[in-house]
Amino acid sequence: MKAIQPSHRSLLLALGLLALAGCSQGGDNHGHDHGPDADHAHDAGDLHEHGAEDDHGHEHGDDGDHHDHAAHGEPVLGFALTDTPVAGQPFTFSLILSDAEGLPVGAEDLATVHDHKLHVLIVDEALEDYTHTHPALGPDGLYQVTFTPEYGRTYRVWADYTLAETGEHDHGDDDHHGHGEDDHSHAEDDHHDHGDDHDNHHAMGGNAITVSEALIVGEAAGPELPQTETLTASAGGLTYTLQPDGPVTVGAPVRMTVTVTGADGAPFQALEPIMGAYAHLVGFNAGATEMVHAHPEGDHPHGANSRGGPDLQFEVTFKEPGPHRLFLQTVANGEERSVSFTMMAAE
């Protein structure tokens, strides 16, 4: 890791100490048993760090005990909160990124991937309210996220980033992030594949990291994810149809094709670039404790005037059986469109 300036390191360590002295949002119970006696209030001005005890989508064995991820060689995501999140109101909080040794990860440590150094994905546990954002650095050197939660529920915040090659971040043979096809498929402990470096959208030799933490906005419970598939969706005059190329089973890569058609039913071939690709696909299991993040294989944009479609091919690997909700983002006619699908994964 690059050297952190003393002022930056001192600030982050102070945030961590204040966070531990304050209340951790949700405590160590992120099974989310929010009874009437549960106290999740946040006093304005308090700093709450989340991440040391939560389940970050990694397998933990049969006992289910939470543990300190940094102590076990895993990166951690924490928050610094100065306000109480309220449904329907804009809310800003800062991210605290730590590496496997517990040291702070700053902007200078991150590589640019798909036009941004940091991708933040936020979804409620019922998978109804989804946000994909790219936070800006605040005056304190931390990334600040602003979003408006639609529901008073528990949300899950995912940070997706790639470490720049600096030697100290190069984990050599111990690194589990392979570099292969043109697909970024991210699941809880899945390998992260990166293809050729094109237009600086893929980091050469970088180490991809995906971490998450729960953010409690309220005690409301959302509906359960349906057990039936929905593989067609429409938005902005376009129809998107998702078709897997074979059986969808846990632990096995599955290739799927999204076909885009216009209002007249004809193939749509005018998809515009979005974050260095023609689409972004992000999926979650029920409860949002696992995530997959993929980009289309094959042709990619070579400038603002590039156009793609009608077929987009992705490859993902699901880690848990049952329903998954997949969110697809595209841009057409200068407008961003977001649709969702529901797909079942078998044992």
ZALOFI-188756 format. One line per 4 residues: for each residue x, y, z of C-alpha. Coordinates in nm, 4 decimals, padded with zeros to 6 digits, m for minus. Each point is the difference from the previous one (the first is absolute). Layout:
X/Y/Z ~ ...
# end
This chain:
00.0000/00.0000/00.0000 ~ 00.1157/00.3513/m00.0661 ~ 00.1054/00.1982/00.3014 ~ m00.2845/00.1871/00.1691
00.0713/00.3538/00.1084 ~ 00.0110/00.0252/00.3823 ~ m00.2998/00.2334/00.0074 ~ m00.2081/m00.2405/m00.2077
00.1016/m00.3020/00.2054 ~ m00.0655/00.1848/00.3265 ~ m00.3440/00.1024/m00.1205 ~ m00.0975/m00.3533/m00.0970
00.1323/m00.1484/00.3241 ~ m00.1899/00.2649/00.1954 ~ m00.3169/m00.0843/m00.1906 ~ 00.0467/m00.3652/00.0874
00.0518/00.0746/00.3700 ~ m00.3020/00.2266/00.0119 ~ m00.2032/m00.2605/m00.1793 ~ 00.0940/m00.2715/00.2431
m00.0774/00.2311/00.2897 ~ m00.3426/00.0747/m00.1468 ~ m00.2726/m00.2419/m00.0964 ~ 00.0475/m00.2352/m00.2939
m00.3076/00.0142/m00.2197 ~ m00.1803/m00.3250/00.0578 ~ 00.2768/m00.1252/00.2315 ~ 00.1208/m00.3495/m00.0750
m00.3466/m00.1204/m00.0925 ~ m00.0359/00.0316/m00.3735 ~ m00.2416/m00.2855/m00.0230 ~ m00.2282/00.3033/00.0496
m00.2228/m00.1084/00.2822 ~ m00.1363/00.3499/00.0494 ~ m00.2441/m00.0323/00.2815 ~ m00.1629/00.2930/00.1780
00.2817/00.0060/00.2568 ~ 00.2726/00.0355/m00.2612 ~ 00.1672/00.3386/00.0212 ~ 00.1313/00.1226/m00.3347
m00.0224/00.3736/00.0563 ~ 00.2844/00.2221/m00.1226 ~ 00.0738/00.3230/00.1736 ~ 00.1018/00.2735/m00.2394
00.3729/00.0514/00.0092 ~ 00.0793/m00.3556/00.1124 ~ 00.2365/m00.2082/m00.2087 ~ m00.0947/m00.3645/m00.0396
00.2408/m00.2474/m00.1545 ~ m00.1512/m00.3109/m00.1551 ~ 00.1939/m00.2924/m00.1271 ~ 00.2026/m00.1569/00.2774
m00.2693/m00.2465/00.1039 ~ m00.2405/m00.0238/m00.2906 ~ m00.0365/m00.2794/m00.2540 ~ 00.1455/00.1376/m00.3242
m00.1267/m00.2663/m00.2345 ~ 00.2885/m00.2367/00.0745 ~ m00.0498/m00.3574/00.1159 ~ 00.0378/m00.0369/00.3755
m00.0532/m00.3694/00.0764 ~ m00.2836/m00.1685/00.1818 ~ 00.0220/00.1885/00.3296 ~ m00.0903/00.3290/m00.1690
00.2091/00.2040/00.2425 ~ 00.0963/00.3477/m00.1153 ~ 00.3653/00.0966/00.0232 ~ 00.2510/00.2741/m00.0727
00.0676/m00.0297/m00.3732 ~ 00.3214/00.2005/00.0053 ~ 00.1461/m00.2369/00.2598 ~ m00.0708/m00.2886/m00.2385
00.1544/00.1686/m00.3016 ~ m00.3128/00.1437/m00.1610 ~ m00.0743/00.3596/m00.1043 ~ m00.2691/00.1819/00.1975
m00.2573/00.2676/m00.0790 ~ m00.1056/00.2421/00.2728 ~ m00.2140/00.3140/00.0155 ~ 00.0321/00.3394/00.1646
m00.3515/00.1314/00.0691 ~ m00.0758/00.3522/00.1122 ~ m00.3766/m00.0136/m00.0604 ~ m00.2804/m00.2467/00.0492
m00.1235/m00.1571/m00.3266 ~ m00.3711/00.0595/m00.0606 ~ m00.2093/m00.1495/m00.2776 ~ m00.0831/00.2513/m00.2733
00.2739/00.2462/00.0980 ~ 00.3469/00.0447/m00.1530 ~ 00.2650/m00.1487/00.2228 ~ 00.3785/00.0427/m00.0099
00.2566/m00.2237/00.1657 ~ 00.3709/m00.0726/m00.0443 ~ 00.1656/m00.3303/m00.0809 ~ 00.2943/m00.1361/00.1987
00.1951/m00.2489/m00.2123 ~ 00.2569/m00.2210/00.1725 ~ 00.2319/m00.2590/m00.1489 ~ 00.0624/m00.3531/00.1230
00.2475/00.1293/00.2585 ~ m00.2441/00.2584/00.1337 ~ 00.1801/00.2943/m00.1633 ~ m00.2021/00.2772/m00.1671
m00.0495/m00.0137/m00.3769 ~ m00.0014/00.3462/m00.1583 ~ m00.0842/00.1342/m00.3441 ~ 00.3663/m00.0157/m00.0977
m00.0084/m00.3770/00.0511 ~ m00.2826/m00.0602/m00.2479 ~ 00.0175/m00.0655/m00.3737 ~ m00.2513/00.1393/m00.2486
m00.2311/m00.2784/m00.1211 ~ m00.2971/00.0703/m00.2258 ~ 00.0625/00.3740/00.0204 ~ m00.0025/00.0177/00.3812
00.2222/m00.0871/00.2950 ~ m00.2857/m00.1123/00.2206 ~ m00.3357/m00.1553/m00.0841 ~ m00.2528/00.0015/00.2842
m00.3130/m00.2123/m00.0281 ~ m00.2810/00.0420/00.2511 ~ m00.3115/m00.2155/00.0242 ~ m00.2623/m00.0679/00.2640
m00.0248/m00.3549/00.1268 ~ m00.3258/m00.0543/m00.1913 ~ 00.1855/00.0944/m00.3227 ~ m00.2510/00.2671/m00.1004
00.2058/00.3194/00.0339 ~ 00.3337/m00.0091/m00.1845 ~ 00.2627/00.2705/m00.0486 ~ 00.3305/m00.0130/m00.1883
00.2067/00.3075/00.0784 ~ 00.3564/00.1301/m00.0169 ~ 00.0798/00.2057/00.3096 ~ 00.2206/00.3066/00.0082
00.2783/00.0658/00.2459 ~ m00.0972/00.2172/00.2948 ~ 00.2247/00.2611/00.1621 ~ 00.1151/m00.2624/00.2513
00.1336/m00.2255/m00.2755 ~ m00.2781/m00.2572/00.0399 ~ m00.2436/m00.0932/m00.2739 ~ m00.3428/00.1500/00.0669
m00.3168/m00.1737/m00.1160 ~ m00.3322/00.1778/m00.0354 ~ m00.3207/m00.1880/m00.0774 ~ m00.3680/00.0147/00.0895
m00.1306/m00.3271/00.1491 ~ m00.3537/m00.0702/m00.1141 ~ m00.0869/m00.2285/00.2894 ~ 00.0551/m00.0107/00.3760
00.1768/m00.3352/m00.0252 ~ 00.3441/m00.1474/00.0364 ~ 00.2148/00.0712/m00.3043 ~ 00.3229/m00.1607/m00.1105
00.2852/00.2156/m00.1268 ~ 00.2565/m00.1619/m00.2313 ~ 00.3317/00.1591/m00.0913 ~ 00.1595/m00.1352/m00.3188
00.3529/00.1182/m00.0769 ~ 00.3375/m00.1088/m00.1345 ~ 00.3322/00.0630/00.1706 ~ 00.2658/00.1613/m00.2129
00.3203/m00.1962/m00.0477 ~ 00.2383/00.1482/00.2565 ~ 00.2000/m00.2975/00.1181 ~ m00.1355/00.0142/00.3551
m00.3481/m00.0762/m00.1383 ~ 00.1326/m00.2815/m00.2146 ~ m00.0818/m00.3209/00.1849 ~ 00.1732/m00.2271/m00.2485
m00.0910/m00.3668/00.0184 ~ m00.2328/00.0594/00.2941 ~ m00.2264/00.2215/m00.2077 ~ m00.3296/m00.1549/m00.1071
m00.0845/00.2511/m00.2706 ~ 00.0697/m00.1514/m00.3399 ~ 00.0313/00.1850/m00.3256 ~ m00.1770/m00.1693/m00.2840
m00.2958/00.0708/m00.2217 ~ m00.1641/00.3333/m00.0697 ~ m00.2496/m00.0524/00.2818 ~ m00.0056/00.1399/00.3548
m00.1975/m00.2583/00.1916 ~ m00.0054/00.0738/00.3730 ~ m00.1427/m00.2280/00.2620 ~ 00.0795/m00.0296/00.3690
00.3263/m00.1969/m00.0278 ~ 00.0034/m00.0399/m00.3750 ~ 00.2989/00.0715/m00.2194 ~ m00.0054/00.3365/m00.1733
00.0816/m00.0154/m00.3687 ~ 00.1405/00.2923/m00.1935 ~ 00.0580/00.0067/m00.3716 ~ 00.2219/00.2202/m00.2098
00.0569/00.3584/00.1013 ~ m00.2107/00.2062/m00.2388 ~ m00.0419/00.3734/00.0378 ~ 00.1098/m00.0367/00.3635
m00.3242/m00.1833/00.0853 ~ 00.1854/m00.3009/00.1380 ~ 00.2948/00.0367/00.2363 ~ 00.3108/m00.1824/m00.1166
00.0934/m00.2574/00.2614 ~ m00.2204/00.1611/00.2644 ~ m00.1534/m00.1836/00.2948 ~ m00.3800/00.0157/00.0025
m00.1707/00.0388/00.3374 ~ m00.3689/m00.0283/00.0859 ~ m00.1139/00.0703/00.3575 ~ m00.3364/00.0785/00.1547
m00.1665/00.1193/00.3187 ~ m00.3561/00.0403/00.1244 ~ m00.1511/00.3488/00.0335 ~ m00.3158/00.0168/00.2120
m00.2486/00.2618/m00.1167 ~ m00.2976/m00.1414/00.1909 ~ m00.1629/m00.3101/00.1455 ~ m00.2500/m00.0661/m00.2798
00.0105/m00.3409/m00.1656 ~ m00.0329/m00.0222/m00.3761 ~ m00.1740/m00.2740/m00.2001 ~ 00.1786/m00.3253/m00.0675
00.1589/m00.0449/m00.3393 ~ m00.2396/m00.2009/m00.2197 ~ 00.0922/m00.3569/m00.0846 ~ m00.1064/00.0437/m00.3629
00.2171/00.1340/m00.2800 ~ m00.0547/00.3280/m00.1818 ~ 00.2268/00.0148/m00.3034 ~ m00.1581/00.2845/m00.1997
m00.0127/00.3681/00.0968 ~ m00.0674/00.3302/m00.1748 ~ 00.1108/00.3598/00.0507 ~ 00.0050/00.3126/m00.2153
m00.1531/m00.1700/m00.3028 ~ 00.2531/m00.2854/00.0007 ~ m00.0599/m00.3625/00.0931 ~ 00.2716/m00.2151/00.1569
m00.0193/m00.3807/m00.0058 ~ 00.2398/m00.2100/00.2060 ~ 00.0747/m00.3556/m00.1107 ~ 00.2523/m00.2327/00.1686
00.1910/m00.2213/m00.2402 ~ m00.0337/m00.3043/00.2248 ~ m00.1011/m00.1192/00.3477 ~ 00.0514/00.2546/00.2782
00.1626/m00.1870/00.2873 ~ 00.1957/00.1054/00.3056 ~ 00.3762/00.0143/m00.0437 ~ m00.0019/m00.0401/m00.3786
00.0597/00.2936/m00.2360 ~ m00.3060/00.0738/m00.2106 ~ 00.0005/00.2072/m00.3158 ~ m00.3123/00.2025/m00.0626
m00.1093/00.2243/m00.2841 ~ m00.2057/00.3163/00.0297 ~ m00.1740/00.0905/m00.3278 ~ m00.1194/00.3588/m00.0417
m00.2862/00.0892/m00.2329 ~ m00.1633/00.3324/m00.0834 ~ m00.3621/00.1039/00.0243 ~ m00.0593/m00.1470/m00.3480
00.1398/m00.3355/00.1057 ~ 00.3095/00.0380/m00.2170 ~ 00.3480/m00.0705/00.1386 ~ 00.1416/00.3118/00.1665
00.3584/00.0725/m00.0956 ~ 00.0493/00.3504/00.1409 ~ 00.1030/m00.0615/00.3603 ~ 00.2377/00.2737/00.1139
00.3056/m00.0356/00.2228 ~ m00.0589/m00.0063/00.3744 ~ 00.3030/m00.0191/00.2289 ~ 00.2170/m00.1325/m00.2808
m00.2388/m00.2769/m00.1074 ~ m00.3349/m00.0403/m00.1767 ~ m00.1677/m00.1217/00.3189 ~ 00.0628/m00.0844/00.3641
m00.1602/m00.3013/00.1665 ~ m00.0122/m00.0274/00.3804 ~ m00.1802/m00.2796/00.1806 ~ m00.0794/m00.0875/00.3612
m00.1317/m00.3031/00.1829 ~ m00.2957/00.0293/00.2384 ~ 00.1151/00.2255/00.2831 ~ 00.2785/00.1512/m00.2136
00.2777/m00.1874/00.1827 ~ 00.1577/m00.1050/m00.3312 ~ 00.0609/00.2035/m00.3135 ~ 00.1037/m00.0663/m00.3589
00.1215/00.2861/m00.2202 ~ 00.0538/m00.0648/m00.3701 ~ 00.0579/00.1907/m00.3225 ~ m00.0721/m00.1107/m00.3568
00.2470/m00.2257/m00.1716 ~ 00.1185/00.0699/m00.3518 ~ m00.0093/00.3444/m00.1590 ~ 00.0401/00.2988/00.2290
m00.0293/00.3751/m00.0670 ~ 00.2915/00.1800/m00.1625 ~ m00.1323/00.3493/00.0545 ~ m00.3146/00.1983/00.0702
m00.1354/m00.0656/m00.3491 ~ 00.0242/m00.3799/00.0259 ~ m00.3286/m00.1907/m00.0029 ~ m00.0837/m00.3531/00.1077
m00.2778/m00.2589/00.0113 ~ m00.2316/m00.1693/m00.0502 ~ 00.1616/m00.2941/00.1824 ~ 00.1988/00.0319/00.3220
00.1738/m00.3079/00.1382 ~ 00.1002/m00.0370/00.3637 ~ 00.1498/m00.2776/00.2093 ~ m00.0682/m00.0277/00.3731
00.0287/m00.2582/00.2763 ~ m00.2626/m00.0209/00.2730 ~ 00.1091/m00.1196/00.3444 ~ m00.3362/m00.0702/00.1607
m00.3111/m00.1814/m00.1255 ~ m00.3318/00.1761/m00.0313 ~ m00.1188/00.3259/m00.1558 ~ 00.2348/00.2791/m00.1034
m00.0885/00.3467/m00.1232 ~ 00.2119/00.1388/m00.2829 ~ 00.0127/00.3715/m00.0803 ~ 00.1030/00.1055/m00.3515
00.1079/00.3563/m00.0813 ~ 00.0208/00.1324/m00.3560 ~ m00.0069/00.3351/m00.1771 ~ m00.2001/00.0717/m00.3173
m00.0900/00.3315/m00.1614 ~ 00.1998/00.1746/00.2701 ~ m00.2117/m00.1420/00.2839 ~ 00.1006/m00.2621/00.2533
m00.2385/m00.2920/00.0415 ~ m00.0051/m00.2527/00.2818 ~ m00.1994/m00.3248/m00.0072 ~ m00.0032/m00.3027/00.2263
m00.0425/m00.3741/m00.0462 ~ m00.0592/m00.2854/00.2417 ~ 00.1909/m00.3237/m00.0603 ~ 00.0050/m00.3275/00.1910
00.3217/m00.1891/00.0748 ~ m00.0221/m00.3732/00.0709 ~ 00.2189/m00.2092/00.2296
# end
